[in-house]
Amino acid sequence: MSMNSHLESVNESYFQHMRHALSFTLDMLVGAACCLVHAFFPSLFEHAGSQLVNKLYDRMVVNRANLSSGDFKEQGRARSA
């Protein structure tokens, strides 16, 4: 898949895509740090990993699907699970 076809498939410009990808990178780095601390101190960050996965899934899959279908009301809504 070429770069342009990927950008078209997600309906983003190069810089929009870069901003979103870098924001995911930051969230994942914070999540990795929380999981590392949790590995040694199980009472800390007990739910941080699963909450981050839900947040990232919501941002990447649910909101992107809503935006492509034109349903802007759902943008930013937290997952209930």
C-alpha positions in Angstrom: 0.0 0.0 0.0 1.4 3.3 -1.0 1.6 6.3 1.4 -1.1 8.2 -0.6 -3.5 5.3 -0.7 -3.2 4.9 3.1 -3.8 8.6 3.7 -6.8 8.4 1.4 -8.1 5.4 3.2 -8.1 7.2 6.5 -9.2 10.4 5.0 -6.4 12.5 6.4 -3.7 14.8 5.1 -0.1 14.0 5.7 0.2 16.4 8.6 -3.2 15.3 10.1 -2.0 11.8 10.0 1.4 12.7 11.5 -0.3 14.5 14.4 -2.6 11.6 15.1 0.2 9.0 14.9 2.5 11.0 17.2 -0.3 11.4 19.7 -0.8 7.6 19.7 2.9 7.3 20.2 2.9 9.5 23.3 -0.1 7.6 24.8 1.6 4.3 24.1 4.8 5.4 25.7 2.9 6.5 28.8 1.1 3.2 28.8 4.3 1.2 28.5 5.7 3.1 31.5 2.6 2.4 33.5 2.8 -1.3 32.6 6.5 -1.5 33.5 5.8 0.0 36.9 2.8 -2.3 37.4 5.0 -5.3 36.7 7.1 -4.6 39.8 4.4 -2.9 41.9 1.1 -4.7 41.1 -0.9 -2.4 43.3 0.0 0.6 41.1 -1.7 1.3 37.8 -4.0 -1.7 38.1 -6.3 -0.6 35.3 -4.1 1.8 33.3 -3.2 -0.7 30.6 -6.8 -1.8 29.8 -8.1 1.7 30.0 -5.5 2.9 27.6 -6.3 0.1 25.2 -10.0 1.1 25.3 -9.1 4.7 24.8 -6.9 4.0 21.8 -9.4 1.7 20.3 -12.1 4.3 20.6 -9.9 6.9 19.0 -8.6 4.8 16.2 -11.5 2.6 15.2 -14.8 3.9 16.6 -14.3 7.6 16.1 -12.7 7.1 12.6 -15.7 5.0 11.6 -18.1 7.7 12.9 -16.2 10.5 11.2 -16.2 8.6 7.9 -19.9 7.9 8.1 -20.5 11.6 8.9 -21.7 11.0 12.5 -19.8 13.7 14.3 -21.9 13.4 17.6 -19.9 10.4 18.7 -16.5 12.0 18.5 -14.7 12.1 21.8 -17.3 9.8 23.5 -15.6 7.4 26.0 -16.2 3.7 25.6 -18.5 2.3 28.3 -16.7 -1.0 28.7 
